[in-house]
Structure formats: structure tokens, C-alpha cells
Amino acid sequence: MKVLLVYAEFPITYWGFQYATEMVGQKATLPPLGMLTLAAMLPDDWSLRLVDRNTQSLQDSDIRWADVVMVGGMLIQAGSMNDTLSRAQALGKRTVVGGPAPTTAPELFEAADVIFRGEAEGRIEALEEAIAASGRVILDAPEDRPDVTTSPIPRYSLLTLSDYSSVSLQYSRGCPYLCEFCDIIEIFGRRPRVKDAEQVFAELEALYKAGYRGRIFFVDDNFIGNRRAVRKMLPTIKTFQEERNYPFSFYTEATVDLASDTKLTAEMVQAGFGSVFLGIETPSAASLKESGKTQNLRVDLRTAIDTLTVAGLEIMGGFIVGFDNDDQEIFRLQREFISDSPIPLAMVGLLAALPGTALWRRLEKEGRLRSASTGDQFGRPNFEPTMDEKVLLMGYAKLMAEVYSAEGYYRRCRAHIDLAGPTPSPKSLPSRARLKDFGRSIVKIGVLSPRRRQFWSLLAHTARRTPSKVEWMIIHAFQGEHLIRYTDEHVIPRLNEAIRDAGREATLDRGVAAR
């Protein structure tokens, strides 16, 4: 059996960092970990090829080579997924689609012969049978979720590692909390399932032996969901790092109440974790309570951020506007919270009702759903908001313009540098790649960028105050080029169009009411 694995292309997004990766000669931020894991489960006598459409183009010759084409991705990648499915179907190939998007919204993929919902461990025989069958097959996720200790080492050998600015590794699946808007608990459940320490060690060793050095994203949606287990696992990572002079730096996702566990925070930093994404969401206690994000009510959010930053973790923050409890005051509250925080990567999104979530079910019952979410946060909401929609969109557009102005972004970078504690780092001299990145930054940002004044000011400040943070600062200068440009060229124009569209609809509605 010849299998072509195709990972769908991402549109330009904040987290894609497409403009930044282009500047440093890389092609994508992260590889398709799910497809690499699936590849390791498939029969040994199958021939596999991987096409990541974020790093290379998909050729008809690739499709013609295969007996079956397997496509994966998230909701925001659905357009590229369906393009691949249509092309494969036109060339007479049997197709399989899997991953988060078809798990929660299988109706979006009518062109697929096989829709594989849920996780793959323990289900490869069923997949083989579906491929061999005639006609369309939908494999629904079983009620019992798989034991992730049976998950194999991903087939990293299918990658060109130098194409990516980071690589991925998964330790756990699932989250114990009940956030209304989140689809993670719908896909992976509320009982966090974890790999054992030996598995994590083996995956790190596989990457090390493949010659990879650099950033690794633990893609867990809540790395500390099972704290007892993660405490047992972290010493293994620390030992691995110490024995190899810290070849990797890690980042992951967690809940903000990590700040209340100073010992666990210290253990993460000592193991090589340098940053963590936190779902901060909102400074409004009423909106946190409404959305079921009660874990954020147990701590003072700003104190928690400062505590984690001082401990050595860069905070990447997720924020949301558009909760039912939000009024126009929310934009001032979010602006004040974010503007002087040590959170360079402050990602603010409009609330969206994702398929299968508690929020989706509630809004459907209330008759407020408009359409399925595409994962795109810069158009009109996919449900009827309680705030006047035009006011919501205008407030959001103004907030985004301020958050990712050059002044706003570099101010938050400086706040991080001024507050951040030390993190473990290699004791060797800077690598050739790091020196090359420094040189690129001097030319592409320090000379050619409209942000060159902010760049030189922050570089000088960092060199004087915390020389060990210069590399961090260079990386964030590149990221800033993407974030600021993407906001100016994509986000604000699209929000302005959404504002005009909402205004036209409101005018029509008033006209109908008047008649």
C-alpha cells in the first residue's frame, strides 16, 4: 500500500508567523505531529510519503504515486483539506480525512471517502478495513479514549527538520476544566491521559539523534492537567537536558493557576521550559464565571503573570472579547490589562462558537447560531452577540490596532525583559545559525524595517540590562515583524469590512422594521 500523507496549508495567521519564518529562511512554524504519529502506527510494509503544504507544494505526481491519500488538519485549514480531497478524487484515489476538523465537523468534508473521527491508537485495523471497503465510510470515535502510553515515537524521519522554526512533542491529552467555549474537552475528554517518562525521553532522544537542536513545543492543551504525573516526569527531562548541555528549549500551554504552584513552576524552568501559553481570556470576573473559566477566578491574574515571569517563564496570553456579559467597558479593561503587561504575544480573539462545544449547544438552543465556525476570528461572529455587533467589531478593531502597534508590542517586550528571571541555557558559544539570525536582524529589521527605531532602542536596553536576553530579543523582533504587519495588512482591513457589513445589515433591518 502506497500512502500519501498530506497536511493542509494554513492561511496566514498570527500563530503561523509566516512573515517571520520567511525572513529567517524557514518555511513553517511547526510540523504536523498528528500525521507523524499516525505514520508510526501504520503497517511497516506500507510505503509512506508526507507532503506538508506549508513547506512544499502538492504535485499531481505525488497523488498519482499513491494508492490512498490521507489528509489532516484543523478547522481553519478546511479549505486546503477539501482542495486536496477534490484533487485526489479527480485522479481516482481513495481518500481519508482525519484530525480535529473532521472530528468536530465531519459535514465539512463531503469529498472524503473515509472520515476518521477521534484518536488513532488501537484503530488502525478499522482504518485498513475502511480503506479497502467500497463507498463512503465514517469511523466515529469510540466512547473509550485510548491509552496514550501505547502511542509510538512519531516518524520524525519523514520531515526536513530545518524547514521548521520549532518541532512538536505531545505528553498528555485532555483537560480537567469545563470552559464553555473550548472544544479540547470534547475531542480529548476531561481526564488528562499522559505518556510515561520513558516515552518522553525516547522522543527527545529521537529528535536529538536526528540532529535537531532548538525549540520544542509540548502541544498539550494543558500541560499541568495531571500535576502528579507531570511532577514525576519533569526530572527525566531535566536529566536529559543536563546530560546534553540543554540542546532544547521548551514551550507549552497551561492554566494560569500554575502561578500558585511555585515548586512546579521552578521544576519546569529547570527542565528547560522558557515560555507558556495561558488562557487568560478576560479581566472581567463576570465573563470568566459565565464561560466556566472558574480556575482563573482563584488567582489575581496580573500577579500570576508577574510571578511566572519572574520565575523564568515568558507568558503568551490568550484573550477573548464578546462574552454575553461584556459591554463596551471590556475594551478599556482589556487595553489596560494588556498594554503594560510583560506579554509580547497577546492574542486577542472574538468569541467563537466551535462545533460540539457547550457554548455551541447553548447558543443553538437559544436560536442564536448563524453558521459553523471556520476558526477565523476576524470576521463577523458566528452567533448573535449580546453587544451591538458593530460596536463589538469597532471596539475589537481598535484594540487590535493598539495591541500590535510597534509601540505597544515593543513596550511589552521591554516589560518582559525588565521583569524576567533567568532560564537554563547552553554554556557553549552561539551557533552559526544564531549568529546568522543576528546578522539578518541587523539588516532586515535594524536597517530596512519601519520598526528600526524600536528595534535599536530595545536591543541597546537589553544589552545593557540583561545581555543573556539578546537572543530572546532578536527572536521577538522577527516575530514582531510578522505580528505588526499581519495586523496592519490583514486583520484591520478584514475587521473594517466586517464592520461595514454589519452596518449594512443593521440598516436593512431598520428599513424592514419601519415598513
N, C-alpha and C positions, 0 to 999 in steps of 0.2 A: 504494500500500500504506500503510495506516494502522497504525502500530506503537505499542503502549503498553509502555513500559519500566517495570517495577515492581521496586524494590529492597526486599527483605524487611525486616521490622521486627526489631530486636534486642530480646531480653528485657533487663531491667535487668541490667547487668554493671558490673564495676569500670571497664573502659575506656570504657563508654558515658557515664559522668559525667552520667547523666540528672538527678539531683537538683541538680547544679551548674549545668547549662545552663538548667534551669528557673528558677533563682534570678537568672540574669543576662539572662533574656529571650530565650534562644536555644532551638533545637529539637533539635539533634543535634550530635555532636562532629565528624563527618567526612561528606562527601558520597560517593556511590557512584562512585568513579573508574573502575572497570571498565566500568560501564554507560555512562558519559560517553565513554569511549574507543571502545567498541563503536558508540555512536551516531554518532561521527565517521567510522566505516568504512562505515556503511550507505548505500545508494544515495541520491543527492541528491534524487531525486524522491519519496522516501518521506516521509510526514508522521509526525513523532515527538512523543510526549508522555512525560514522565517523572513517575512518582509514587514518591517516596521515602517509604515507610510509616513512617519515623522522624520525618518532619516534617509529614506530612499523611495523612488517611485515604483509603483506596481506595474510591471510589464505584462502584456498578454502572454508572452512566452513563459512567465512564471506560472500563470494559471494553466496554460496548456500542458505544462510538465506534470501537473498534479492529477491524482485520482479524485481527491476531495479537497475543498477549500474551507478552512476553519477561520472564522472572523470573530474578533473580540473587541470590546470597548465599553465606554460609559455613555450616558445619555447625550452628552454634548458632542460625542463622536458619531451619533447615529447617522448623520448624513454620509460620512465616509464609509461607515459599515454597510449601508444599503447600496452605495456605489459599487463596492467590492462584490457584494452578493449579486447584483444585477450583471456585472461584467462576467462573473464566474458562470452564472446561469446561461448567459448568452453563448458562452463557449462550451456548454453542455456538461458542466461539472456539478457534482453533488456538493451542497453547501451546508455548513454547520455554523450557527451563531451562538455565542455564549458570553458570559461576563455580566457585570452589573446591569447594563441596559436591558438586555432581554430577560433578565431575572425579574425585574420590576415592571417592565413594559413590553411584553412579548408581542403585543399587537402592532408594534412599530416595524416589525421585521417579516412582512408577508412574503418576501422573496426567498427566505431561507427554507431549505428542505428539512433541516433539523434545528429545532430551537432547544438549546440546553440551558435549563434554568438551575441556578444554585451552584454549589461547590462540586468539584470533580472527584475528590478522593473516594475510592470504593465504587465508582460508577463507570469505569472505563469499558467494562463488558457491555453495559447497556448502551453506551455510545457506539461501540462497534456494531451492535445489532441494528441501531437506528441508521447508521451509515449504509449498512448492507440492505436495509429494507427498501421497498419502493414506496413512493408517495411521501407525504409530509408527516413528520413525527415531532411531537412536543414532549420532551422529557421534563416533567415537573420536578422541582426539588423535593426530596423526601422529607418527612417530618423530622427524622433523626438527623442531626448535623454530624458531619464526620469528625473523627478524632484526628487532629492536625499533627499528632506525633507520627502518623503514617505518611505524611507528606514528604516527598523526596526532595533532594537538593535540586533547585532549578537548573535547567540546561543553559547555564551562562555561556557555554561554548558556542551557542547559536548567535551570540552578539559580537559586534565590533565595539568593545568597551569604550574605546576612545571617542566614539560618537556622542557619548553622554556626559553631562556635567556631574551627574550622580548615578549611583546604582541603587537597586531596591532589595530589601530583605523583609520577610514577614515573620514576626514572632507569635502574634496572637490574632484571633478573630473574635469579634463580639464586644459588647459594651453593656455594663450593668444598669445604665441610666435610661430614662424614659423621655428624652427630648421629643416633643411632638412633631417637629419638622424633620427629624433625622431618619434616613432610610437604612442606616447601618444595622440597627437592631432588627429591622425587618429582613435584611439579607442574611446577617450572621448571628442573630439572636442576642439575648441578654446575658447569657452565661459565657464569659470570656474563656475561650479554649486556647491553650498555649502549647508551644513546642517545648521539648526538653532542652536543657542547656547543651547537651551533646550535639543536637541538631543545629543549634545556632552556631556553635563552634565550627561544625563541619561546613556550613555555608560560608562563614567568614574565611575559613581556610581555602575553600574552593576559589573564592574571589582573589585571595592573596596569591595563591599559586598561579592563577591566570594572569598575574602581573598588575592587577588593579591596585591603585593607591588613591585615596581621596574620600569624598563624602558618600555616606551610605544612609539612605532613608529607610528607617523601620516604618513600613507603611501601615502599621497597626492604627486603627482609628481611635483607640485609647490604650496606649502602651501600658498604662498603670491600672487597667481594668481589673486585673488579678494581682494585687500588690504582693501577696505572699509568694506567688510564683516568680514574679519579676525580681524580688529581692534575692531569691535563690539563684537566679540566672545571671544577674549582673556581675558577680565575682568572676564567672567564667569569661565574660567579655573583657573585664579589666585585666585578667591574667593574659589573655590572648594579646591585648594591646601592649602591655608592658614587655612581654617577651619579644615583640616585633617592633618596638620603638614607635608605637602609636601610628600605624600606617593608615588608619581610618579615623574620620570624624563622623559622628552620628547625629541625625536629627529625627524627630518623630512627632507624634500627636499625643496629647494627654488632656486631662481635665484640669481646670485652674486650681482645684483643691490640692494639687501636687505641692503647692507652696506651704501647706500645713504640715507636710512631712519632710522636715529638713534633712533627716538621715537618708531617706530615699533619694532626695534631690542631690545630695552630696555623692551618693553612690553612682548615680547616673553621670554626673560630671567627671568623676574619677575614672569611669569606664570609657569616657571619650565623647559623651553627648554634649554638643555645643549649642543646640537650639531645639525648641519645641513649639509646635503649633498648639494654641489654646483657643477653644471656642468661647471667647469672652462674651460675644453676642451683643450685649447692651448694658449700659449703666442703669437702666430702668428696672427696679425690683419688681414692679407690676408686670412688665413684659416677660421677665425671667420666670416668674411664677406662672403666668399664663401658658408659657411654652413648655412647662415641665422641666426647665433647666434649674432645678432646685439646688443642685450641687454648687452653683455659682452664688447662691444666697448665703452660703455658710462661711464665706470669706469676704474680706474687703478687697475688691478687685484690684484697685490701684496698689494697695500694699502687697498683694500677692505677686503682681507683676514686678515690682521693685525687689521683692525678696528673691524671686527666682533669677532676676538679672544679676543681682549682687552675688548670688551663689555660682554664677558662671554660665547661665543659660540665656541665649538670645530668645526673646519671645516673638513669635509670629502670631498675630492676632486675627481671629475671625470675628466680624461684627455684622449685625443684621438690623435693618430698618424695615418698618412695615408691619410690625405686630399689631394685633387688634387694639391693644392698649396704647399704642403710640399715637401721639398727636404732634403738632408742629414743634413742640418743645424738644422732641427727641433729637432733632438735628443739632441744636445747640449743645445738648448733653453729650452726644457722640463727638462733636467737634472739640469740646473742652477736654474730654477724656483722652482722645487720640492725639491732639496737637502737640502736647509736651511730653508724651509718653516715650519710653525707650523701645518703641515697637516700629522699626523701619518698615516691615512688611505688615501693614494694617489693611486687611482685606475686608471691605465693606460691601455687603450684597443686599439686594432686595429680598425679602422673604419670598420663597417659592414653595408651592405645594408639590412635593415629589410623589410620584405614584406609589401607592401602597403604604404611605406613612399615616400616622394618626391624624396629622393635620389634613391630609388629603381626604380621609374618611369623614372628618368633622365638616370640612367645607362642602363636601359632596352632599352630606345630609342637610346642610343649611342652604343648599342651592346656590352656592357662591363660586363654584368652579367654572372657569372659562375654557380651559384646554389643558392638555398634558404639558408638563414642564419639559423644556428642551435642555435644561441645565444652563441656559443663558440668563444672566441676571441683569442685562442692560436693555431690555425691552419692557413692555408693559407687564404687570403682574399677571400670572395665570389664574388669578381669582379676584373677586371683587373686594378691594380693601375697605376698611372702615374709614380711613382718612380719605379726603378728597384726592382722587388719583393724580390729578395734575399737580396739586400741592405736594404730594408724596414724591413724584418724579422730579419736580423742580428742586425740592429740598435735597434729594439724593444727589442730583447732578452737581449742585453747589458744594455739597460735602465732598464728593469725589474729586472735584477740581481743586479743593483746598488740601485734601489729604495727599494728593500726588502732584502738587506744585513742587517745583525744585526746592523752594524754601522750606516747605513742610516736610518733605522727605529727608533732606539733609539735616534739618533740625532734629528729627527723631533719631537719625544715625548718630549725631553728636551726643544726644541724651543717653543712648546705649553705651557709647564709648566712655562717657564720664561716670557711668554707674557700674559697668560690668566688672565682675570678678574674673580671676584667671582661670584658664582651662588647660588641661594637659595638651602638650603638642610635641612633635618630634624634635629631638635635640640635634638633628643633622642640619646641614646647610640647606638653604632654599633650593628646590629642584629647578631644573631647566624650564619646566612648564610654568612654575610660579614666576620666575624671572621674566619669561616671555609675556605672561599676563600683565606684569608690572609695566613692561615696555609698551604693550598695547594700550594700557590705560593712559599713559602719559600722552600718547599721540591721539587716540580716538576720543578721549574724554578731556584730558588736560589741554589739548590744542584745538580739536575740531568741534567739540560739543558746545551747545549753548549753555550747558551747565558747568563750564570750565572754572568759573569763579568759585562756585560752591565746592567743586572738586578740590582745588588747590587749598582753599581755606580749611576743609576738613582734613586733608592729608597733612597739612602743617600742624594742625591741632592734635591729630592722632600721633604723629611722630614725636611731638613734644611730651604729650601726656602719657601715652601708652604705646610705645614702639611695637610691642608684640601684637597690637591690633591693626597694624598697617595692612597685612594681607586681608584681614576681615574687611577693612575699609575699601580696599580695591575691589573685592568681590561685590560689595554692596554698591559701589559706584557703577559697576556694569549692570547690576540688577536695576538700579535706579534709572539708567538709560531706557530700559525696557518699560518699567512701570510708568514713568512720566510720559514717554512717547505713546504708549498704548492708551493711556488715559486721554491725552490730547487728540489723538488721531482716530480712536475707535469709540471709547466709552462715552465721552461727552457728546459727539455728533449723534450717536445712536440714541442716547437719552433725550436729546433735543428733538429728534424725530418722534420718539415715543410721547413726549410732551405735546407736540403738535397734533399727533393722532388722538390722544386723549381729549385734547381741547376740541377738535372737530367733532368727536363723538358726543361730547357734552353739549355742544351747540345743537347738534341734530336732535338729541334727546329733549332739549328745551323747546325746540321747534315743534316736535311731535306733541309734547305736553300742552303747548299753547293752543294747538289746533283742537 
